Amino acid sequence: MDFFISDALAQSGEPAAGITGLIFPIALIVIFYFLLIRPQQKRAKEHKKLVSNLSKGDEILTTGGFVGRVTDVGDTYANLELAEGIEVRMQKSAVAQVLPKGAMKGSLEKAEAAAKDESGKGGKSK
């Protein structure tokens, strides 16, 4: 079994690592803090501010991909109008971002124009 442990190391009673052995784990903790923990805390703080500033009439994008206009805001829930006459109740924490005013109307006009173009092309080819 002598080939696993060198005799010189086995005879020595001194610890192999002193303060230099702690430098690497401490450096890893510092790197993780600045690269992972701190940015995540900053994003969470910004999202909390966004959700608390949510008000009636804001146009929002949800984490599920829905775009709509806020019609009512409660403590934990908000009503979202997806289209005229279609309203859903959702958790305020599901808001991904607040869109600029008029973004919902512009996107609907583009979608309707694209649908008309496609229906016109389909009718001509038949």
N, C-alpha and C positions, 0 to 999 in steps of 0.2 A: 504494500500500500504506500510505499515511499514515493512512488512516481506521481501521486495525486497532490501531495503537500511537500514542498521543498523543505529540507531539513533546516535551512537557515531561517525560514519564516516560522517554522514550528518552534524553534528555540527562542525566538525573540518574544519578549513579554510586552513590548510596547504596542499601543494601538496603531493601526495602519493609517487611519484618517483622524485628523484633529479638526480644526476649524475649516480646513480646506474641503473636508468632506461635506460640510453644510452649505458651501457656496452654490453648488449645482442645484440642490432642491430649492433653495431660496430664490435663485435666478429663475427657475421654472415657474414658481408661484408668481413672481413679479411679471413675467412674460404673459402668463395666463390672465392675470388681472387686467393688464393694459390691452391685450388683444381680444379677449372674450368677455370678461365680466363687465368691465366699464362701458363698452359700447352697448351691450345688452341693457344695462341699467338706463343709459341715456335714451335708447329707443322706447323703453317702457315708460319713462317719464314723459316723453313727447306724445305717446299714444294716450296716456292718461289725460294730458292737457287737451288733446284733440277731442276726446270723448266728453270731457267736462264742458267744453265750449260749444258743443253741438246745440243748434237751435232750429226752430221751425223755419222752413224755407231753404235750408241748406241742401245742396245737391251732393250726394255721397256715393262712394263705391264701397261695397261690402266685401268681406273676405271671401264670400261665395261667388262674387262676380256680378252681383246685381247693382244696377245704377238706378237711383231714384231720388225723390225729393222728400225730405222729412216733413211730416204733417203734424206730428205731436211728439213731445219729448217728456219722458218720465225719469225716475231715478235710475232704473236699470234697463228700461225698455224704451224703444222709440217706434213710432209708426212710420212706415216708408211707403210712399206712393210710387209704384213701378211704372204704371201707365194710368191713363184716365180711368177711374173706377176700379183699379186693382191696387189694393192696399194690404200690406203685410206688417205684422208686429215682429220686431227683432230685438235682440240684445244690443245695447249700445257698444259693447266691447267688440262686436263683429264689424265695426266700421274700420275700413282700411285707410281711406283718405277722403277728405272733403274736396270736391271738384269746384272749379271756378263757376260762377253764375253763368247760365246759358249753355253749359257743356252738355247737359242732358238733351236739350232741344236740338242742338246742332248734330248730335249723334243720331237722334231719331230721324232728322231730315235726311242725313246721309244714308241711313239704312233704308228708308222709304224710296229714295232715288235709286239705290242699287236694286231694290226689289222690282221697281218699274222697268229698269233697263233689262233685267233678266227675263221678266215676263214678256217684254217686247221682242227680245231675241228668240225666245221659245216659240212665240206665235208665228214669226216669219219663217223659221226653219221647217215648220210642218206643212 
